[in-house]
Amino acid sequence: MSDVRRLLKKQKQERAKRVEHPFAKYDDTGRLLCIVCNSLVKNENVWPAHLGSSLHRQQIEKLKALKNKRPAPEQEQGQQAKRTKFENISSDEEEDDEEEEHKEDLPSDFFDQQEEPMEEDIPEPVKPNTIPAGFFDDPEQEAKAQRVANEQAKLTLEKDLNEFHETMIDVSAETKQLEEEDDETLYANRNQDIFEEQAILDARVEKLKQMRSTGTIVPKEQDDDDEMRQELKTNFYFFVSQYHFHNTLESIPADQQGSFSSFLKTLASFTGDLSALTCPSFLLAPISLLEYSSYWADQPSLLSKISESDNAEERFYAAVKWFISALNGSFSSRVPKGEWEKKPFNPILGEQFHCEWQDKTRIVCEQVSHHPPVSGFYIENKEAGVVVTGHDGQKTRFSGTQMLVDQIGYCTLKLTGRDDETYLFTLPSVSVNGIWYAAPYVELYGTSFIHSSTGYFASIEYTTKGWISGEVHHFKATITHDNLSTPTIIEGQWTGKSTLTKNKKTEDFLDLTTLEKPAQIVKPTEEQDPLESRRIWKKVSEALKVGDYATASAEKSAIENQQRTLRKEREQSNTIWTPHYFKAVEGKEIYGDLREKIIAKADSKFLDTMGEGGWMYKA
């Protein structure tokens, strides 16, 4: 803080107009002094007021009186020493200023008189155009002059502070940029090291399994980490195929092995948003990411049942059931058995997807933003009185050997037949593991929340199997309400079975393994509009399904290049694109005060990815 004050003071002094007056001088620190009164003047703006003050005039009169009593010439030599004494007088107000004062240019005979005891003051006749005697002795007048000076000083200080703040903002921005560049370099290097260590660790485990199956004895002192590390750096694909998941890697087409190796090396050192990376074609799923929003209605019967009960607590438990089934549909059941997770297409701006189910549940999806990517969705079952509105985006990064995805957005559920009873759902984070040996799978982690307008609140924690204990796809929901004496616990697998425990009594809650997935009803591709997902990506999907990765890459690039051209045309014509089915609104128009209630009840580790805005369906 002292450095800031010093800098402000220095800048102020440099910009201030220096006083040019025989009685004015500046010390080594730049402070203004009056050599007649031997006192400090606060700033240049009050110098005229100081000259008119009674104290200054009295000192002038005293010095004039001394001048009238000039000593004889023979006394000149004895007065020299006393002149020096008078010149070196220091003020008691400047205890910290012990440096020798520089002499100022004064009249040649100003200090020629010997110090004598002060005589009675001789009044000086008042000149016509001078300030009246005693003018500044009036407290009101002095206060007025001081107030004007203080206001001017305050304005000057505010100006200096604003300029200083602007300077510091620029400096802080430059510093932050440099720090981020350094952090990205350190992050990339560290990530590469973690990636290699994990690969070597997994390779050792696989090698031990192979030796055990063949009955080979491994010497305890054997340490081949250096050899493995060299193999990893020399030929990554050969290293992985030698030690890991042979069946999976053998399925990688020969012409894709090089791009797969390059892709993994890029992942290991990449520090930005992974959605900007190009994924090898054989790792692509023949579906657009926009269609994933339809998995919120993966079990439409569970959605329509939420409004059936007349009990608010039972309705809340039904909402939790539907939410767990949506997680299963979004991250597990959509992957065909025997296959691995694959990357969907990035939707183009304005892309649409429509479908419905046999029970009259329908969904409308639209890509409402491309940078950043955001998908809006609207689900409705009029007969059941259920409406779901939401949006979802992804912010991805790579850590160690896994891809981490923060889901940006939320969804709300309204029961139109229950006075618009509303539920707000936040989204869990996602980790994609097994990428580096071409067998990706998804896990959920972190915490998500559900809050209803009836006061029921659920905190859901997601964990996975550890080295020794635990189970995959595990969740634990803790439900609280003022009417509940103890929290209700719902726990199990979001891909399978779960139980509900209330007042120490446990009962079955949900078994997703027994539920069949109803078929979606989607119009044939040739009947779809040009912006509908399956029509846009038809050629890419067909090529992927038959393993023609070259054609898939070419068709995908053609679509992406066309979108870049359209984006440039909009920029050149200053055209603002707007979604067809959704409009941007303040979040409170959608969820009311439920977001604030969730934030108030969440712990300090809660990652708020909801945001304060939202996308409302244009009814």
C-alpha positions, 0 to 999 in steps of 0.5 A: 500500500505504501508503494501505491501512495508513493506512486500517486504522490510522485505522479501528482507532483510531476503533473502539478504546476510548481510555484515560482516565488521568491519565498517558495522552495521545494525540499528533496522530497518535493514538498512546498515550503515557505522560507519566510515562515519556515513552514510546510504548505500543503499544495500549490493550490493553497499557496496564494491563501498562505501568502495572505494569511496573518501568520505570513504577514506577521513574519514579513513585518518582523523581517522588515523591522529587522531590516530597518536596524541595519548594523554598522559596517564593522559588525558585518563580519560577526553577522555572517555566522548568524545569517547561516543560523537563520537560514538553517532554521527548521520547522518542528512540523518536519521532524523527518526532514533532517537533510540540509536545505538548499539556499534560495535566491533572495534579495541581496540584503535580505539577511544582512541584519543581526537577530535582535529581540523582537520589537513592537510591531509597526503597522504597515499602511494598507495599500488600496488593492491588497487584501484587508488586514485580518481578512483571513482571521475570520474563521468562516472565510478561512474555512471557506478558502480551505474548503475550496482548496480541499475540494480541488485537492479531492478532485485532483486525487480522484483523477490521479486514482482513476488514472492509476487504476487504469494503469494497474488494470492494463498491467494486471491484464498483461501480468495475467496473460503472462501467468496463463502462458506460463501455467499452460506450459507447466500444465502441458508438461505436467499432463504429459508426465502424468499421461506417461506414468499412467501408461507405464503403470497400466503396462506393468499391470498388464505385463504381470498378468501376461506373466502370471498366465504363462507361469513366468517368475518376475524377479523382485529387483527387476525395474524396466520402467526406463525401457518402457518409457523409451518404448512409449516415446519411440512408438506410442501405438506399438507400446499400447498395442504391446501391453494393452487391450489387444482386441480393442486396438486391433479393431483400429483401422491401419490407416487410422493408427497414425492419427490415433497416436497423434491425437493422443499425444495432442490430448496429453499436452493440450490446455484449451477446450477440447471441443476444438480438437479434430477427433479421428474418424473411427472414434466418431459416433454416427449421431449429432450431440444435439440428439443427446438432449432427447435422452432426457425423455429416455423413459417417458413413462417416468416423466409423465408419472411425476404429476400423478400423486397428490403428495408433494413428497411422493412427487419429488421422489418421482422426479428423482426417479426420472432424473436418474433414468435420464442420466442412464439414458444420456451416459450409459444405455445409449451405447450399444452393448459390446461397443465403447463410447464414441464422440458425437458430431458437433452440432451446427448453429441452428441445427434441429432435432424433433421426435416423439414417443407413443405416449404423446411425449414430444421434444424439440431441440435446437443448437442455440449457440456454436461458440460456446456450443449450447443446445436448448431443449423442450419436452412436453406431455400435455396430457400429463401436465408436464413441461421440461425446459433446459439447455446444456453445453460442455467445457472439456479439458484433459487431465492425466489420462482422462477427459473431464467435462463440465456440463454448463446449464440446467433444466427445469420441470413444471407441473402445469396441473399442480399450480406450476410446481417447479423443479430445478435440476443442476448437472453433474460433471463427466469424466471419459476414461480409457481414451488412450487405449481406444476404449472410452467409457463414461463416469459421473463425478461431483455433485448435482442438486434438485430443488422444488418449489415445495421446499424439497431439496436433494443433494446427489453425490457421484462416485466410482469404484476405487482400487479396493472397494466401491462400485461403478456408476454409484450415486447417493442422494440426500433429500431434506425438507422441513417436514422430514425429521431425518434426511431420506437417502436414495442410493445405488447405481444410476445405471441399475438398481437403487434403494430408498431409506427413510426413518431407518426403513429401506425399500427398493426405489428403481431398477433400470435394468428391468425397464425397456427403452421405448422407441423414438418416432422420428420422420424419415430423413427425406421428409425432414427440414434441411436443418434437422440433424439426421438430414445434415449428417446423413452422408457422414453417418452412412460412411461411418457405419460401413467403415468408410472413414475417408468419406466420413472425414471428407463429408464432415469437413465439407459441412464444417467449411460451409458453416465457416463461410456462412459465419463470415457472411453474417459478420460482413453483413452485420447480420445477427443470427437468432434461434428459431424455437428458443429465446434468451431470457433471464434465468429467473423467468424460468426457475424463479428463486430456486437457483439462489436456494440451491446456492444457499444450501450447497457447500463451498465446493459446489461448482455453479455451472448454471449461470444466470441466463437461460433459453425459453421455448417460444410457445 
